[in-house]
């Protein structure tokens, strides 16, 4: 799911033949492959039904990487409103989630959480804080202090 913050990562993933389209992650797992879904906050807001009706009941260890929008100087009111659901939604569904705020702790959190997701057959979400990503370039351009 396109996102300004994830653009460098998405370009790298798109150039690698081992990465699959977002819609194929669940099917890929059922075929014995692994994948991750990358999106921004608003993309995650659209997934509740799929998570509750497919991922959770079929115990798919979906790995979700979500760039956080709607905080820290956000100019888009829609993003700000959706950001309020960012943590309550996975909490309600019982999905483990971690907010990544710095590069020092990120490898340990990501590695151990992905291992746990596959060993317990449960999804995990990594929320990329603006403290880690630097935020949305468009938001910075519109921010007037």
N, C-alpha and C positions, 0 to 999 in steps of 0.2 A: 504494500500500500504506500504510494509515494508520499514523501515527506521531505521538506527542506533540510531538516537537521540530519536525517539519515542519508542524504544524497551521496556523500563520499562512500559510505558503506554499501549502499545499494548499487552504485556503479561497479564496485569491486565484486560484489556478489553476482551481478549480471554477467560479468566477464568470465565467471568460473562455471564450467559445465557441470560441476557437481551440485550446484544449487538448483532447486526446483521452484516452480511458481507457487505462490502462497496457497492457492486452492488445492494443491497436490500434497500438502504436508500430511494430512490425515491418511490419505490413500498410500502415500509413501511409507508411513509407519506400518500400515497393514501389509505392505509388501516387503517389510524387513529393512526399510531405509529410515534415515533420520532427517529431520529438517527443523527449521525455525521460521517463524512468521515475524516480519518486521513491519511496524506500523507506528503511527503517532497516536496520541490520546484519542482523537475522534475516530480513528479506525478501530481501536479497542472497544469504543462505545457501541459499535455496530455488531460486535461478536457475541453478545450475551446469549442469544438463542442458540447459536451454533455450539458454544461452550457447554450450555446446559443440556442440549438435546443430543449432542454427538460426542464431544471430547470427554466430558465427565462420565456419562454412562458406559462408554466403551473403553474407558481407561486409557486414553491416548496421551502419552507424555508430550503434549504440545509445548514447544519452547517459544515463548513470545518475547520479543524485544520491542519495547514501546518507548518512543521518544516523548517526553512529557511536554505538553503545551498547556497553555492556560494559566501559567504562573509566572512570576518574576518579570513583570513588565509587558505581559501579553497585551496586544492591542485588539485582538479579535474577541468580542464578547462571547461568541459561540464556543470558542475554545476554552474560555474561562469557566463557562457553565459546565461543559463536558468534563473538565478537569476535576470537578467535584465528585464525579463517579469513578475516578481512576482507581482508588483504593477500596471503596465500599463494594464495587461490583465483584472483584475477585474474592474479597472477604466473604460475601454472601454465598458465592459458589464454592467456597472452600479451596480456592486456588492459592497456592503459596506464591507470594510476590516479594521482590526485593527492589528497593530503590537504590540504584547505583549512583554514588555521589563523587567518587574519586577513583583514579586509576590504581591507587595502591591496593585497595581492598577488592577491586573488581575481579581479578583472576581467581582468587579463592572462592568468592561468592558464586561466580558463574560456573566454574568447574564443579564444585561440590553440589550445587543445585541441579545441574544437568544430570549428574550421576544419580542423584536422588530421584529426579523425575523419571528416569528410565527404570530404576530399580523398583520404584513404587507404582509405576504406570500412572502417574499423575502429572498434570500440566504445571508449568512454572512460568511466571512473568517477571521479566527484568524491566523495570521502569528507569529510563535514562534521564536522570535529573538534569536540568539546565546547568547545574553546577559542574556536571561532567562534560556535557556536550557544548556548552557555551550558548545554548538556546537557539531560537529561530532567527536566522539572519534577517528576515523580513521584519520581525518584531524589533530587533535592534535598530534597524533603519528608521522605523516609525516612532521609536521611543524618544520623547523630547523631555529632557530634564532641565 
